[in-house]
Amino acid sequence: MKNTKTLVLSTLLALVFSIAPLALAQAVDTTPPADIENAPVVVGVGNGQVKLQWDVATDNVGVTGYKVYYDTISLKGQNTSNTNEKKQYAHSLKVDNVNATIVTGLTNDTKYYFAVTALDAAGNESEYFSPEAEATPVLSGGDLTTSSNSNGNGGNTNTLLSSQNANTPSANGNMNGAPSSSLPEVTDFTVNENNNALVFNWTPATSSTVIDQMLYTSKDGGTTYDAGVHMGLNKTYTLTTYDPSTTYMFKLTTKDATGAESKGVTATITTGVSDTLPSTKDISNLVSKFERVLSKYTITLTWSLPVDLTDIVSQIVYQSMDGSVFHQLASLAPTVTTYQIKDLIPGKYFFKITTKDKAGKESKGVVKMVELPQSGPAVALALFVAAGTGWMLNRKKKTTKL
């Protein structure tokens, strides 16, 4: 009798371990990495080469690499989905999990357009291209791949560059300490607020020694600056995330190949009042429920409309994997009160719903976190085995008493 019970238990355990890998395999990662919201920055142009840097992307499991797309034809104004059914760039380059690379084999004195997507281990790719950057390689730019941070493998860099400077800036905003007075400065540096954005314009320095420009931000009149943003060789920039009713001082510097940086020129602006809709325009009672079919989940969101729908023309549904970086899922009619998201895998998700009026103003929105549990045949069978084992142990105790 003891051998029979042992055989049954062994058989059940073997069944668990044989089914568990199959159940785990069913939980295939189908969630693509988040879209890269900003255009890549051109940090150098060379002889048939362009060096790019871009923001780090996020993913529910983990980003494993990036794909750089480029062409002599811009996709602006066209549908920018990266799927095969939509408009595509003529060329692409896969890189490792770094956020900078050198694109080679380009034609000098020809303008190229660049965009970036993120990749994960399951082969998923960001749904949309990043905004475009443009650059023109030139013979006088030399060979960018001979710099110390390139490995000669298609221009991929060995060092992972952060979205900000790798060095800590000094109080004056220059990351390399004392500024250089020998580098030429940009001219006509201006900043204006227009349609919920700060728009920067300037005339770049006319010097082949300048390979990059840095834009620094200060909220205390220039006493301290942030870590800065690479501007490459661009002559315009648009900032869409900033505080209302705030006085900013911006500093724009130039840099050469050695890392030396100019003193910089500044521009100051006081932003206008908040352009978001009042809280009374937000939805309320945002509720979620989910159901599982095999290894995939469907989440259904329901909510109550704001009391005052005057001028509201749409509701925007966003999704995030970390609660901070959201990408748009859908634009709904102003009277819709439910929305479904299908084919989700186990994990934590954040959803935000905002309202938007005809002037383009958007409410702050209401956020809902939903955590989809890891479950399936292996888990259920494990629970069954645990219950069965307990039953056999109890039965053995009862038998001993006889």
Secondary structure, DSSP 8 states (H G I E B T S, - for coil): -HHHHHHHHHHHHHHHHHHHHHHHHHS----------S--EEEEEETTEEEEE------SS-EEEEEEEEESS--TTS--B-STTS---SEEEEE-S-SEEEE-S--TT--EEEEEEEEETTS-B-SB----EEE---GGG--GGGSTTB-SSTTBBSS---SS-SS---TTS-TTSS-BSSS---EEEEEEE-SSSEEEEEE----TT--EEEEEEESSTTSS--S-EE-TT-SEEEE----TT-EEEEEEEEE-TT--BB--EEEEEE--S--S--GGGS-EEEEEEEEEETTEEEEEEEEE--S--TTEEEEEEEEESSSSS-EEEEEE-TT--EEEEEEE-SEEEEEEEEEEETTS-B---EEEEEEE---SHHHHHHHHHHHHHHHHHHHHHHHHH-
